[in-house]
Amino acid sequence: MNAALAALKRVCLIGSGNWGSAIAKIVGLNVMNQPDVFEKEVLMYVYEEIIDGAKLTDIINLEHENVKYLPDIKISPNVIAVPDVVQACTNADILIFVLPHQFVKETCEKMASAVKPGALGLSLIKGFVLTEGEGIQLVSNIIKNTLDIETAVLMGANLATEVASEMFCETTIACHNPEYHGILSKLFQTPYFRVKVIENVAGVEACGALKNVVGIGAGIVDGLGFGDNTKAAVIRLGLMEMMKFTKVFLESDDISVFFESCGIADLVATCHGGRNRLLGEAVVKSMKYICHSSYFEPFCLSRLFSAAAFSYNHSSRHMMFQVLYSHHMAKNSCLVFTYFIYE
């Protein structure tokens, strides 16, 4: 191991929402318990808000709890909330990104002048970024290209409230450089948070984004009152599409990633809990129009999903994921969920 890797590592967190606060609990304790590996203090960037007349950063630093986004869960006192992202990232060796994907580019641009050369980024952000002219991009690539640092990812069946409550789960970390695998395991591994580190960054990150689409479909199944058989079919077909997506768009034939926590485990968890499943169910049960017009236009619902409905041609393959929803005035609603795979 080179001298840079052997030195004590300074860790910072960029983001402090529900998932960010849950991971701060893990990181804070692991850093504090390994003084031969990490510097004790962990700075956490918090978007400043006023809660009952007090600053959220002050509340976190005094009560060691994010009362807005993760109430009743204590964060170790070595995690220090700061409202300035530049202050949070200065001199950090490992930068953990846990913020909404739409703010990644802007936040990284603010950080660019302060980020330490040779630092390691780690994205816990599930989703793709849609950009003008360049289409769908991986969040890790935006971080990597904007800050000029290697960027790993962490994805898995990790519902934040369950992780914060120390219910056993697994997660997958992907990093191209195997020299970082050991220190990443030390930073996140706990008796209830089992870590496996692999190298397929794009595959792991794609799983974290694509499973959300299937989760919406599972919620639609729940909203219609269909049973476990239907949901199982949606999960299986969704997994097949995830595999084909990565093969076509990421040119990856590595299917082993789908059998890690970031793959089938996260897919199953998402299809039984989480916000995307709730969204799909709410769309059906709300009985509200999805479009502004009186009659539903095909693929209007897909705009709500962002990248949830797509079609592509590649060699002899054509795949389409299509959701159609029609609302017959006040009488009833009918949803047709169709999935086509053509060879």
Secondary structure, DSSP 8 states (H G I E B T S, - for coil): --HHHHS-B-EEEE--SHHHHHHHHHHHHHHHT-TTTB-S-EEEE----EETTEEHHHHHHHHSEETTTEEEEE--TTEEEES-HHHHHTT-SEEEE-S-GGGHHHHHHHHTTTS-TT-EEEE---SEEEETTTEEEEHHHHHHHHHTSEEEEEESS--HHHHHTT--EEEEEE-S-GGGHHHHHHHH--SSEEEEEES-HHHHHHHHHHHHHHHHHHHHHHHHT--HHHHHHHHHHHHHHHHHHHHHHS-----GGGGSIIIIIHHHHHHHSSHHHHHHHHHHHT---SSSSSS--TTHHHHHTSSSS-EEEETTEEEEEEEEEEEETTTEEEEEEEEEEE-
